[in-house]
Amino acid sequence: MAVIVAVAVDGHFPSGVDSPPTTAYHPSMKLADRLSTVAPSATLAMAQKARDMKAKGRDVVSLTTGEPDFPPPDHVIEAIHKALTDGYTRYTPVGGLPELVEVIRAHYANKGLSLASNQVVVSAGAKQAVFNVAMAVLNPGDEAVVLAPYWVSYPDIIRIAEATPVTAVGTQDDGFVVRPEVLDAAMTDKTRLVILNSPSNPTGGVYSRADLEATAEVLRRYPNAVIISDEIYDRFLYEGAEQISLLEVAPDLEDRTVVVNGCSKTFAMTGLRLGWAVGPKTLIAAMNMLQGQSTSNASAPIQMGGVAALTGDPGPVERMLAAFDRRRRFIVDKLRHFKGVTCFDPRGAFYAFPDVSGLFGKARPDGTVVKDADDLSDYLLEQYAVVVVPGAPFGAPNHVRLSYATDEDTLDRALTRMAEAFERLR
Ligand SMILES: Cc1ncc(COP(=O)(O)O)c(C=O)c1O
């Protein structure tokens, strides 16, 4: 059996990596059955096509990036240097250095959430935390409900845990918030996990207090379900949008809710791999155990960088967020002027997620018809060297995702080319 193993685009392959591991294994290599459900992703295919075109000398503009185009704050880099020279080069406790665990506890105490130190586990990125929760709670045959549109990795992580992903979809008209009755319809007695992500990748939608209250009301009816609240974009908020954690509105769900977060996005530390989870003691202990038998601790000096990030001058992050807000306004305004495109006003994260279905059925200048968002993305890439990510892998086939974590000149060039591309569709 030839199995193709691939992972999605968000922060997995640094731009310098030429050959991502879309490896077709040798046919005689028998791989585990669980991998047969992990599909090569369309997002990776787009990124690869873009790389191929770049290699041929095309002036490619990419709006696919899932990471800030800023460097980490200077004080974080300095703290990492210092940690190296101070001897932070050995194993640390699996779940994190006590200094970092304390800082994470203080971070949540400021939000009114009091945590014991055995309710915190530090991981090599937020993704590892999500992965460890899935591995700790899911059995084969279980269902895991993912609130959609969703980050591409959730369904694959659920499949690797040999469970079945089930989606509950929020529409653009509802600000991509999943209605309680839709969530309720997706939940069954087999639901063991629910994954919520606000602010959202890919939509930029933010669940309000009322939205979360309605969500919590449904979740209370399913006491067997563990809940992941992925809050990795919690600082990326615009125009007065507020980050409310599920636990703030529903402290009664504390015994089965895990909050996942990390330094990747907020402090532009994607390649440094630092995330964490906070939650009920039994589950955190299980995650610790799994991590202890797989990767052990997150890198020791990077953990000290995390201490500096969480306690240091907030200025660099504020400046980055101000730049992102300017870009957000620019991109949304442009998108809204395109005929056949409607765009929700994203108040969080760093993505715009327009509905492009008004362009489906139109013909490209060469006469081929744009049937769906995949075709549209191919057209933009092949004819205009603009890379966007089609929405199907996020559970939203009428949309494309554009990241504005890129400089203003690139954004301007991409949007100018898109205007021309859409204009020429008949
Ligand atoms: C919603 C969401 N959660 C988690 C992650 C993973 O973060 P990390 O790089 O810390 O593993 C990402 C990265 O793209 C994300 O978009």
The ligand as an ORCA input file, in Angstrom:
! r2SCAN-3c Opt
* xyz 0 1
  C      -5.968     27.515     15.539
  C      -4.577     27.056     15.696
  N      -4.251     26.306     16.765
  C      -3.003     25.864     16.953
  C      -2.004     26.168     16.062
  C      -0.627     25.585     16.294
  O       0.204     26.422     16.964
  P       1.722     25.981     17.284
  O       2.538     26.499     16.158
  O       2.013     26.632     18.596
  O       1.756     24.500     17.370
  C      -2.279     26.937     14.938
  C      -1.220     27.228     13.941
  O      -1.479     27.579     12.814
  C      -3.595     27.406     14.753
  O      -3.927     28.172     13.711
*
